[in-house]
Amino acid sequence: MAKPTSEQTVLGPEPRAVLDAAIDAARLTSPMVEAPDGRVHLLVPQGYNAQDISDRFRLPPYAHAQVTVDDRASLSAYANRFRDHRSIIVADYDALTVTAHLDWHPHNEGEDRGGSGSLKHTVTLKLRPSEEFARWDKMEGELHSQAEFAAFLEENAPDIAHPEAATMIEISRDLEATQGLNFKSSTRLETGDRAFRFETETRVENNVVVPRQFMLNIPLFNGERPVELMAAFRFRPNANGLFLGFEWRRVEHQRRAYFVEIATAAAEETGLPVFMGRTKAA
């Protein structure tokens, strides 16, 4: 073996050789390169050929998206675009969500037996109270002064189905007109309505008849059709006058029934099976 010359001893290896060695070392450190089309190649030092080591049995990339929509029409349209034989709908009343799991586990039969969905692609309808229901629900269950309650009735009279809106506006104005009068008594009429009696200091009487209950025609959820809701009038006289309010009658039962109706309609529009319940993250 020839001994290195004095020039080689002083200068060391050539820079080109050092660079090539560094490049080869880098390639050996991370020799696997994945192409944009999913194929995988192995980089080897000079003098060797690159080998395609892609997995021929690798599944195609799956969609990874959790979409939230605001109405049932959007839920059905999105699900119909991406659904397949694995897709299902899960309706969770506690969370007020209707979710189409588009890549759920496939049927336990045929070639798919034992397989598992990627569980990464969903579209969820998050039901929200309608603006009308939110306004009335905020007032429900509490007693309010005559002026406040009368103003609320007049502002939201179009939501009232029975008695007629004009009647409710008249009642609200009569209630507002009793401001400063002394509440004397109330009597129950044959219809079940209440007649409130007020007196001035000169004992001039003023009767105001308020219905025992009234019906609203408003949507329960945003983007859905209106339904009839029953509300019962409540009142309480005290030294400061008469306080009024209302309470829902079986509205929660209607909300649950309408939720089931929405979930069932989504199943019919998409052709997917629907399950009432909830999923648990793995």
Disulfide bonds with the S-S distance in Angstrom:
none
